[in-house]
Amino acid sequence: MIRRQGKAAGFTLIELLLVLTITALLLSLAPPMLHQAFPSLKLKAAARDLIQEIRYIQNAAIINSTPAGIRFDLSTGEYRSALVNGGKQRSLPKGLSLSLAESGLKSLDDRQVASFVFYPDGSSSGGAIFLSNETTSLEIRVDWLTSKIQVHEPQARI
């Protein structure tokens, strides 16, 4: 900013154009950076939704004094529970998949199925599944004795 005697202080046209040019360059770099962060955010949001549903089923089993479960079709990425959404099959968002981390795998009509069953005493069948996208994965683990749900942070896939 140039200050002259007797005139009001202000910015020159060149200074304003320089600021606008720098702002335009920074804004042009923002979309690629957001695009790279989006798959990770999508994975974390899907994991939160899935964990919330699992906890709901866990609480319903204790409150209703009857076993309750959720079943995952690993080949299609679909899951369902009789207690949620009227028992309708639900799908993971596009680009995400499920895989088994531990035992508990069952075969049903050439489909790979995993499930968590929660009992009225607070225990469960236990197990773990991976929720993954192309680059990272989250492990959702249910402890068989306490039914505690743990999520392990994403790890790079090889």
Secondary structure as UniProt FT lines:
FT   TURN            5..6
FT   HELIX           13..64
FT   STRAND          68..73
FT   TURN            74..77
FT   STRAND          78..80
FT   TURN            82..83
FT   HELIX           85..87
FT   STRAND          90..91
FT   TURN            94..95
FT   STRAND          97..100
FT   STRAND          106..108
FT   TURN            109..110
FT   STRAND          111..118
FT   TURN            120..121
FT   STRAND          127..132
FT   STRAND          136..142
FT   TURN            144..146
FT   STRAND          149..156
//
